Amino acid sequence: MHTAINTANHSAKLFYLVGPSGAGKDSLINALRKQPLSCSLYIAPRYITRAPDSTAEDHIALSPTQFSEQKQQGLFAMQWQANGYQYGVGNEVNRQLDNGVSVLFNGSRAHISLARQLFGARLRMIALEVSADVLAERLRRRGRESEAEIMARLTRNQHYQSSLPLDCWRLDNNHSLTETTARLIAYIQGQTTEQSLSNQQQQELCIR
């Protein structure tokens, strides 16, 4: 009889949520926090060199100096730059994954290749999508940008959407947040359950 291999940590997934500004990522993440799941999921906060803003995501604000110090100390599992700010997620992401807990965080479409390099086969990319009309309406409603800036965002979004990897799971958010959240939960639970069953089958083979 062979000893069973402990593969619990391999069942954990890194759910990398991307989408254009205004697509509703923050609202979706906040809704997800309130829902019961059949699997363990850690929603990782982002460290950003941006002052706290009640109208934006609930992030951990760092000064550029503080961010640079944490980066030099190797405290980030992943870090990137976008829109004039530095973004990062902490090493607690890797600790959770190694302990068999899946992780979700708000990532960057421009740095998918970096995420793939860092998280390998654990990575599951989720692209939150809305139509151009809906996106433009949401951007205008929040009132942060000029019309020219909104048009530029729409153009960039069209480019990014057409260049997303084929293995990226696309999540439509043109309708109710409740529907979108339910579909996301079903996807997350399906991904973690499928891998857990695979691991269980491997363990059974090892002890036969």
Contacts in CASP RR format, 6 or more apart in sequence:
PFRMAT RR
TARGET T0000
AUTHOR 0000-0000-0000
METHOD contacts of the structure
MODEL  1
MHTAINTANHSAKLFYLVGPSGAGKDSLINALRKQPLSCSLYIAPRYITR
APDSTAEDHIALSPTQFSEQKQQGLFAMQWQANGYQYGVGNEVNRQLDNG
VSVLFNGSRAHISLARQLFGARLRMIALEVSADVLAERLRRRGRESEAEI
MARLTRNQHYQSSLPLDCWRLDNNHSLTETTARLIAYIQGQTTEQSLSNQ
QQQELCIR
1 207 0 8 1.000
1 208 0 8 1.000
2 206 0 8 1.000
2 207 0 8 1.000
2 208 0 8 1.000
3 206 0 8 1.000
3 207 0 8 1.000
4 203 0 8 1.000
4 206 0 8 1.000
4 207 0 8 1.000
5 202 0 8 1.000
5 203 0 8 1.000
5 206 0 8 1.000
7 199 0 8 1.000
7 202 0 8 1.000
7 203 0 8 1.000
8 100 0 8 1.000
8 199 0 8 1.000
9 97 0 8 1.000
9 98 0 8 1.000
9 99 0 8 1.000
9 100 0 8 1.000
10 122 0 8 1.000
10 195 0 8 1.000
10 199 0 8 1.000
11 100 0 8 1.000
11 192 0 8 1.000
11 195 0 8 1.000
11 196 0 8 1.000
11 199 0 8 1.000
12 96 0 8 1.000
12 97 0 8 1.000
12 98 0 8 1.000
12 99 0 8 1.000
12 100 0 8 1.000
12 101 0 8 1.000
12 102 0 8 1.000
12 103 0 8 1.000
12 122 0 8 1.000
12 192 0 8 1.000
13 102 0 8 1.000
13 103 0 8 1.000
13 122 0 8 1.000
13 123 0 8 1.000
13 124 0 8 1.000
13 188 0 8 1.000
13 191 0 8 1.000
13 192 0 8 1.000
13 195 0 8 1.000
14 93 0 8 1.000
14 97 0 8 1.000
14 102 0 8 1.000
14 103 0 8 1.000
14 104 0 8 1.000
14 115 0 8 1.000
14 119 0 8 1.000
14 122 0 8 1.000
14 123 0 8 1.000
14 124 0 8 1.000
15 41 0 8 1.000
15 102 0 8 1.000
15 103 0 8 1.000
15 104 0 8 1.000
15 105 0 8 1.000
15 124 0 8 1.000
15 126 0 8 1.000
15 188 0 8 1.000
15 191 0 8 1.000
16 104 0 8 1.000
16 105 0 8 1.000
16 107 0 8 1.000
16 112 0 8 1.000
16 115 0 8 1.000
16 119 0 8 1.000
16 123 0 8 1.000
16 124 0 8 1.000
16 125 0 8 1.000
16 126 0 8 1.000
17 25 0 8 1.000
17 28 0 8 1.000
17 29 0 8 1.000
17 104 0 8 1.000
17 105 0 8 1.000
17 106 0 8 1.000
17 107 0 8 1.000
17 126 0 8 1.000
17 128 0 8 1.000
18 25 0 8 1.000
18 106 0 8 1.000
18 107 0 8 1.000
18 108 0 8 1.000
18 109 0 8 1.000
18 112 0 8 1.000
18 125 0 8 1.000
18 126 0 8 1.000
18 127 0 8 1.000
18 128 0 8 1.000
18 168 0 8 1.000
19 25 0 8 1.000
19 109 0 8 1.000
19 127 0 8 1.000
19 128 0 8 1.000
19 129 0 8 1.000
19 157 0 8 1.000
19 160 0 8 1.000
20 109 0 8 1.000
20 130 0 8 1.000
20 135 0 8 1.000
20 153 0 8 1.000
20 156 0 8 1.000
20 157 0 8 1.000
20 160 0 8 1.000
21 139 0 8 1.000
21 153 0 8 1.000
22 130 0 8 1.000
22 135 0 8 1.000
22 138 0 8 1.000
22 139 0 8 1.000
22 142 0 8 1.000
23 128 0 8 1.000
23 129 0 8 1.000
23 130 0 8 1.000
23 135 0 8 1.000
23 138 0 8 1.000
23 173 0 8 1.000
24 128 0 8 1.000
24 130 0 8 1.000
24 138 0 8 1.000
24 173 0 8 1.000
25 57 0 8 1.000
25 106 0 8 1.000
25 128 0 8 1.000
26 56 0 8 1.000
26 57 0 8 1.000
26 106 0 8 1.000
27 177 0 8 1.000
28 128 0 8 1.000
28 173 0 8 1.000
28 177 0 8 1.000
28 180 0 8 1.000
28 181 0 8 1.000
28 184 0 8 1.000
29 43 0 8 1.000
29 57 0 8 1.000
29 104 0 8 1.000
29 106 0 8 1.000
31 177 0 8 1.000
31 178 0 8 1.000
31 181 0 8 1.000
32 41 0 8 1.000
32 43 0 8 1.000
32 104 0 8 1.000
32 181 0 8 1.000
32 184 0 8 1.000
32 185 0 8 1.000
33 43 0 8 1.000
35 181 0 8 1.000
35 185 0 8 1.000
37 185 0 8 1.000
37 188 0 8 1.000
37 189 0 8 1.000
38 189 0 8 1.000
38 193 0 8 1.000
39 102 0 8 1.000
39 188 0 8 1.000
39 189 0 8 1.000
39 192 0 8 1.000
39 193 0 8 1.000
40 100 0 8 1.000
40 101 0 8 1.000
40 102 0 8 1.000
41 101 0 8 1.000
41 102 0 8 1.000
41 103 0 8 1.000
41 104 0 8 1.000
41 188 0 8 1.000
42 92 0 8 1.000
42 93 0 8 1.000
42 96 0 8 1.000
42 101 0 8 1.000
42 102 0 8 1.000
42 103 0 8 1.000
42 104 0 8 1.000
43 103 0 8 1.000
43 104 0 8 1.000
43 105 0 8 1.000
44 89 0 8 1.000
44 90 0 8 1.000
44 92 0 8 1.000
44 93 0 8 1.000
44 96 0 8 1.000
44 103 0 8 1.000
44 104 0 8 1.000
44 105 0 8 1.000
45 58 0 8 1.000
45 59 0 8 1.000
45 60 0 8 1.000
45 89 0 8 1.000
45 105 0 8 1.000
46 57 0 8 1.000
46 59 0 8 1.000
46 60 0 8 1.000
46 87 0 8 1.000
46 88 0 8 1.000
46 89 0 8 1.000
46 105 0 8 1.000
46 106 0 8 1.000
46 107 0 8 1.000
47 59 0 8 1.000
47 60 0 8 1.000
47 62 0 8 1.000
47 67 0 8 1.000
47 70 0 8 1.000
47 76 0 8 1.000
47 87 0 8 1.000
47 88 0 8 1.000
47 89 0 8 1.000
47 90 0 8 1.000
48 59 0 8 1.000
48 60 0 8 1.000
48 61 0 8 1.000
48 62 0 8 1.000
48 85 0 8 1.000
48 86 0 8 1.000
48 87 0 8 1.000
48 88 0 8 1.000
49 61 0 8 1.000
49 62 0 8 1.000
49 63 0 8 1.000
49 64 0 8 1.000
49 67 0 8 1.000
49 85 0 8 1.000
49 86 0 8 1.000
50 56 0 8 1.000
50 59 0 8 1.000
50 61 0 8 1.000
50 85 0 8 1.000
51 61 0 8 1.000
52 59 0 8 1.000
52 61 0 8 1.000
55 142 0 8 1.000
55 144 0 8 1.000
57 106 0 8 1.000
62 70 0 8 1.000
62 86 0 8 1.000
64 86 0 8 1.000
67 79 0 8 1.000
67 86 0 8 1.000
67 88 0 8 1.000
70 76 0 8 1.000
71 79 0 8 1.000
71 86 0 8 1.000
74 91 0 8 1.000
75 90 0 8 1.000
75 91 0 8 1.000
76 88 0 8 1.000
76 89 0 8 1.000
76 90 0 8 1.000
76 91 0 8 1.000
77 88 0 8 1.000
77 89 0 8 1.000
77 90 0 8 1.000
77 91 0 8 1.000
77 92 0 8 1.000
77 93 0 8 1.000
77 94 0 8 1.000
77 118 0 8 1.000
78 88 0 8 1.000
78 89 0 8 1.000
78 90 0 8 1.000
78 93 0 8 1.000
78 111 0 8 1.000
78 114 0 8 1.000
78 115 0 8 1.000
78 118 0 8 1.000
79 86 0 8 1.000
79 87 0 8 1.000
79 88 0 8 1.000
79 89 0 8 1.000
80 86 0 8 1.000
80 87 0 8 1.000
80 88 0 8 1.000
80 108 0 8 1.000
80 110 0 8 1.000
80 111 0 8 1.000
80 114 0 8 1.000
81 87 0 8 1.000
82 108 0 8 1.000
82 110 0 8 1.000
82 111 0 8 1.000
87 107 0 8 1.000
87 108 0 8 1.000
89 105 0 8 1.000
93 103 0 8 1.000
93 105 0 8 1.000
96 102 0 8 1.000
96 103 0 8 1.000
97 103 0 8 1.000
97 119 0 8 1.000
97 122 0 8 1.000
102 188 0 8 1.000
102 191 0 8 1.000
102 192 0 8 1.000
104 188 0 8 1.000
107 115 0 8 1.000
109 127 0 8 1.000
109 160 0 8 1.000
109 164 0 8 1.000
110 160 0 8 1.000
112 125 0 8 1.000
112 164 0 8 1.000
112 165 0 8 1.000
112 168 0 8 1.000
115 123 0 8 1.000
115 125 0 8 1.000
116 123 0 8 1.000
124 169 0 8 1.000
124 191 0 8 1.000
125 164 0 8 1.000
125 165 0 8 1.000
125 167 0 8 1.000
125 168 0 8 1.000
125 169 0 8 1.000
126 168 0 8 1.000
126 169 0 8 1.000
126 171 0 8 1.000
126 184 0 8 1.000
126 187 0 8 1.000
127 161 0 8 1.000
127 164 0 8 1.000
127 168 0 8 1.000
127 169 0 8 1.000
127 170 0 8 1.000
127 171 0 8 1.000
128 171 0 8 1.000
128 173 0 8 1.000
128 180 0 8 1.000
129 161 0 8 1.000
129 170 0 8 1.000
129 171 0 8 1.000
129 172 0 8 1.000
129 173 0 8 1.000
129 174 0 8 1.000
130 138 0 8 1.000
130 172 0 8 1.000
130 173 0 8 1.000
130 174 0 8 1.000
131 174 0 8 1.000
132 154 0 8 1.000
132 157 0 8 1.000
132 158 0 8 1.000
134 174 0 8 1.000
135 153 0 8 1.000
135 154 0 8 1.000
135 157 0 8 1.000
136 150 0 8 1.000
136 154 0 8 1.000
139 145 0 8 1.000
139 150 0 8 1.000
139 153 0 8 1.000
140 147 0 8 1.000
140 150 0 8 1.000
145 153 0 8 1.000
164 170 0 8 1.000
169 187 0 8 1.000
171 180 0 8 1.000
171 183 0 8 1.000
171 184 0 8 1.000
171 187 0 8 1.000
172 180 0 8 1.000
172 183 0 8 1.000
173 180 0 8 1.000
END
